[in-house]
């Protein structure tokens, strides 16, 4: 036992000497600048970015397709989709109440939302079922709102999320579920509270919106990188996530890549592999691409 413990301590000391702090910080900045929604060009750019880093470390690198809008076993992948722009302007009479732009709030547009634009009076619904109107404010799961609400615009809020933030939501629809409406966007809970209070008092609230998105047939991508010919440890991280968040998927990508750097540059070598895939659905497509 003493020998094993001593060996582990020696190995830890060797690995800890490999400098990674600046490497991780730089990678995080690059990754979080990309809007890595499943099926988006930002996800593909992130895959290419990490592949370049791993190739520079001397690993064998392979990217592989994860088909969009597909089903394998009980796993489903969404339709490929990009958001180009989006804004939301909310007024009470001639007075501006709230204004949101996709460039400042990347989570404004729900993932996989249809495009659309317009101006209309706002209506508040307490539930998605039987909710209709030109532009409606609602707290509900994004897909339920998309599927059930008869509207051109659905404005979602979430009372369980951080109240000041524009929350992230996604439809994760397949190609056969794509419709022309409604456009689905998100606003902070604090803004929703203000609007609900005004609407309940009979105030006239108007909203104008413009969302430009596109659907594609291109596949999602996965990435595997490895070193060594014998079976070794496999490190897995999800590479998809909306920008600018780094609290889980981007930090996991940075940690996974840092492990690859440490194991590649230390004098004690072991076989190791690193998998980067879209969350949950990508893993099932990776099996035939693993090195061992």
Secondary structure as UniProt FT lines:
FT   HELIX           2..16
FT   HELIX           21..32
FT   TURN            38..39
FT   HELIX           41..56
FT   TURN            57..58
FT   STRAND          60..66
FT   TURN            68..69
FT   STRAND          71..72
FT   TURN            73..74
FT   STRAND          75..76
FT   STRAND          80..92
FT   TURN            93..94
FT   STRAND          95..101
FT   TURN            102..104
FT   TURN            106..107
FT   STRAND          116..124
FT   TURN            129..130
FT   STRAND          135..138
FT   HELIX           142..148
FT   STRAND          153..156
FT   TURN            159..160
FT   TURN            163..164
FT   HELIX           175..177
FT   STRAND          183..186
FT   HELIX           189..200
FT   TURN            201..202
FT   STRAND          205..216
FT   STRAND          220..227
FT   STRAND          233..238
FT   TURN            243..244
FT   TURN            247..248
FT   HELIX           249..265
FT   STRAND          272..277
FT   TURN            279..282
FT   HELIX           283..285
FT   HELIX           287..289
//
